[in-house]
Amino acid sequence: MTFKERVQELLHQGLETHPHLFLIDFTVGADQKINVVLDGDQGVTLQDCMDISRAIEHQLDREEFDFALEVASAGATAPLKLARQYVKNIGRTLSVQTADQKVEAELVEADESSILLRWQAREPKPIGKGKHTVEKEWNVPISEIIEAKVIIKF
């Protein structure tokens, strides 16, 4: 078993004991620097990061492997990568870009394959001059999303 496979096995064991957490990214560099990025259904606490770090670090022998370990949460402005992240962010405003369109809208629904966005837009009236506000919806397959980020509002 390679070093990376051993670390991956320990990581998955740690995540099994924390079912509210899920893996966003995992890398092991040539210099045996381990990077783990997590997200959670209710966010990620410092204690969650410490628990996963310990699940990996305490099972590896530093005499055998010289490694560095970093366990972090996905940043608030990091792009969404997994369907589970969309479900977690229902009700928030997202910036979603596909090959054809870019929209800032409220995430209304999400499942394993698609998301539903809703927003208001000003459009010309069908008859006469001026504009009126219309509500728009867009059902987007997750596979077509190039980038999606949560818009932080203060």
C-alpha positions as CSV (number, residue, x, y, z in Angstrom):
1,M,0.0,0.0,0.0
2,T,1.4,3.4,-1.0
3,F,1.6,6.3,1.4
4,K,-1.2,8.1,-0.4
5,E,-3.5,5.0,-0.3
6,R,-2.8,4.6,3.5
7,V,-3.6,8.3,4.1
8,Q,-6.8,8.0,2.0
9,E,-7.9,4.9,3.9
10,L,-7.4,6.8,7.3
11,L,-9.2,9.8,5.9
12,H,-12.2,7.7,4.9
13,Q,-12.3,6.0,8.3
14,G,-12.2,9.4,10.0
15,L,-15.1,10.7,7.8
16,E,-17.2,7.6,8.6
17,T,-17.2,8.7,12.2
18,H,-18.4,12.2,11.2
19,P,-21.2,11.5,8.7
20,H,-22.1,15.2,8.5
21,L,-18.7,15.9,6.9
22,F,-17.8,15.3,3.3
23,L,-14.6,15.5,1.3
24,I,-14.1,18.3,-1.2
25,D,-10.4,17.8,-2.1
26,F,-7.6,15.5,-1.1
27,T,-4.0,15.7,-2.4
28,V,-0.6,14.3,-1.3
29,G,2.3,16.1,-2.8
30,A,5.6,14.7,-3.9
31,D,7.1,16.0,-0.6
32,Q,4.4,14.0,1.3
33,K,2.4,17.2,2.1
34,I,-1.1,16.1,2.8
35,N,-3.9,18.6,2.0
36,V,-7.5,17.8,3.0
37,V,-10.4,20.2,2.3
38,L,-13.8,19.4,4.0
39,D,-17.3,20.7,4.0
40,G,-20.2,19.8,6.1
41,D,-24.0,19.8,6.0
42,Q,-24.0,22.3,8.8
43,G,-20.6,23.7,8.1
44,V,-17.2,22.7,9.5
45,T,-15.9,23.5,12.9
46,L,-12.4,23.7,14.2
47,Q,-13.0,20.6,16.2
48,D,-14.1,18.7,13.0
49,C,-10.8,19.6,11.4
50,M,-8.9,18.6,14.5
51,D,-10.7,15.2,14.7
52,I,-10.0,14.4,11.0
53,S,-6.4,15.5,11.4
54,R,-6.0,13.3,14.4
55,A,-7.6,10.3,12.6
56,I,-4.9,10.6,10.0
57,E,-1.9,11.7,12.0
58,H,-2.2,9.4,15.0
59,Q,-2.2,6.3,12.7
60,L,1.0,7.3,10.8
61,D,4.5,6.7,12.1
62,R,6.6,9.8,11.8
63,E,9.7,7.6,12.0
64,E,8.5,5.8,8.8
65,F,7.0,8.8,7.0
66,D,8.1,12.4,7.1
67,F,4.9,14.3,6.3
68,A,3.0,17.6,6.7
69,L,-0.7,17.6,7.2
70,E,-3.2,20.4,6.6
71,V,-7.0,19.9,7.2
72,A,-9.2,22.8,6.4
73,S,-12.8,23.7,5.5
74,A,-13.8,24.9,2.1
75,G,-13.7,28.7,2.1
76,A,-16.9,30.7,2.1
77,T,-16.1,32.0,-1.4
78,A,-14.8,28.7,-2.8
79,P,-16.7,27.3,-5.8
80,L,-19.2,24.7,-5.2
81,K,-18.1,21.3,-6.5
82,L,-20.5,18.6,-5.2
83,A,-24.3,18.2,-5.3
84,R,-24.3,18.0,-1.5
85,Q,-23.0,21.5,-1.3
86,Y,-25.9,22.8,-3.4
87,V,-28.4,21.2,-1.1
88,K,-26.7,22.7,1.9
89,N,-26.9,26.2,0.3
90,I,-30.7,26.2,-0.6
91,G,-32.1,29.7,0.2
92,R,-28.8,31.5,-0.5
93,T,-27.8,33.6,-3.5
94,L,-25.5,32.0,-5.9
95,S,-23.5,33.2,-8.9
96,V,-23.8,30.4,-11.5
97,Q,-22.0,30.3,-14.8
98,T,-22.6,27.8,-17.6
99,A,-21.2,27.9,-21.2
100,D,-24.3,30.0,-22.3
101,Q,-25.2,32.2,-19.3
102,K,-24.2,33.7,-16.0
103,V,-26.8,34.5,-13.4
104,E,-27.0,35.7,-9.8
105,A,-30.1,34.2,-8.2
106,E,-31.6,32.5,-5.2
107,L,-31.0,28.7,-5.0
108,V,-34.6,27.4,-4.5
109,E,-34.1,23.6,-5.0
110,A,-31.3,21.2,-5.5
111,D,-30.8,17.4,-5.9
112,E,-28.1,15.1,-7.1
113,S,-28.5,16.1,-10.8
114,S,-29.8,19.7,-11.0
115,I,-30.5,23.0,-9.3
116,L,-33.4,25.5,-9.6
117,L,-32.6,29.2,-9.5
118,R,-35.1,32.0,-9.1
119,W,-34.6,35.8,-9.6
120,Q,-36.4,38.9,-10.6
121,A,-35.5,40.8,-13.8
122,R,-36.7,44.0,-15.4
123,E,-37.9,43.5,-19.0
124,P,-39.6,45.6,-21.6
125,K,-43.4,45.5,-21.4
126,P,-45.0,43.3,-24.2
127,I,-47.2,46.3,-25.1
128,G,-46.3,49.9,-24.7
129,K,-43.3,51.6,-23.4
130,G,-41.4,51.0,-20.2
131,K,-40.4,48.0,-18.2
132,H,-41.9,45.6,-15.7
133,T,-40.5,43.2,-13.2
134,V,-40.9,39.5,-14.0
135,E,-39.9,36.5,-12.0
136,K,-37.6,34.0,-13.8
137,E,-36.6,30.5,-13.0
138,W,-33.8,28.4,-14.5
139,N,-33.4,24.6,-13.9
140,V,-29.7,23.9,-14.5
141,P,-28.1,20.5,-14.7
142,I,-25.1,20.3,-12.3
143,S,-23.1,18.8,-15.1
144,E,-23.4,22.0,-17.2
145,I,-22.2,24.3,-14.4
146,I,-18.8,25.7,-15.1
147,E,-18.6,27.6,-11.8
148,A,-21.0,28.3,-8.9
149,K,-20.2,30.4,-5.9
150,V,-22.2,31.6,-2.9
151,I,-22.6,35.4,-2.9
152,I,-21.9,36.7,0.6
153,K,-24.1,39.7,1.5
154,F,-23.6,41.9,4.5
